[in-house]
Amino acid sequence: MVKQEYLEKAEVLIEALPYIQRFNRKIVVIKYGGSAMLDQELKKNVIKDAVLLKLVGFKPIIVHGGGKEISRWVSRVGMEARFVNGLRVTDAPTMEIAEMVLAKVNQELVTMVQSLGVKAVGVSGKDGGLLNVEKKLPSGEDIGFVGNIKKVNPQILYDLLEKDFLPVVFPVGYDDSFQTYNINADDAACAIAEAVHAEKLAFLSDIEGVYKDQNDPQSLISELRVNEAEALIREGFVGGGMIPKLQNCIDAIENGVNRVHILDGRIPHSLLLEIFTNKGIGTAILRDDADKFSQ
């Protein structure tokens, strides 16, 4: 008699089949950040998920941040991290530390991918002119070398995908004078997903998804159309750091990305659970005319 656990595994694989067929050879951008970058076990799980996507025919691109690690190194050299409206104030010494830390994190992720048998290449937003920026001035305030993306040249990413590499991108870029700027990783992931016409953009962060009521864990919304997401912002159901994240999702959808997912990176294999199962575990944002999977 076949054990029940084996039958359940077969059911999971069968459930994943239509998603594998639907997204085969499609580009998926994974924005990797939050606590999942600090916990070694979670980090391994995220990289395993990305490698599995690659091996079943997807074309993943990882875009990662490193904010917590940057803050740790800033403190380590006796400097103090400063933030204005959630954005890091980046003077020249901080910019130098940020780029070094992001490059270090990048190579660790590349090594993990390659240890699992998939070819990976680390890319900064400066490589191949990938990310062209201008100085970001939130509310007219100068916060240093923090960049606002003006233009994306995705050719280097297309070339790497064509040669069967998994690109791992860290968010620094040049302005028109070739000055280096730090870039918010969410913004970089969105801009890259739009530029490569990604089928999916997945945000791995420290939140479970979008709630109708922040105080009610049962109110997690599995799927949202753009007009519904806009209504949540307009009517005050979401606030704080969720507003720019949700606005990034809306912008990505309106600029050609098919679906955007907000996932809790603290849950092992959340990426696979969201992409390959009918119910999913986070929140998917989709075009107004798209069919909802959960219907």
Secondary structure, DSSP 8 states (H G I E B T S, - for coil): ---HHHHHHHHHHHHHHHHHHHHTT-EEEEEE-GGGGT-HHHHHHHHHHHHHHHHTT-EEEEEE--HHHHHHHHHHTT----EETTEE-B-HHHHHHHHHHHHHHHHHHHHHHHHTT--EEEEETTGGG-EEEEE--GGG---BSBEEEEEE-THHHHHHHHTT-EEEEE-EEE-TT--EEE--HHHHHHHHHHHTT-SEEEEEESS--EESSTT-GGGEESEEEHHHHHHHHHTTSS-TTHHHHHHHHHHHHHTT-SEEEEEETTSTTHHHHHHHSSS-SSEEEE-TTS--TT-
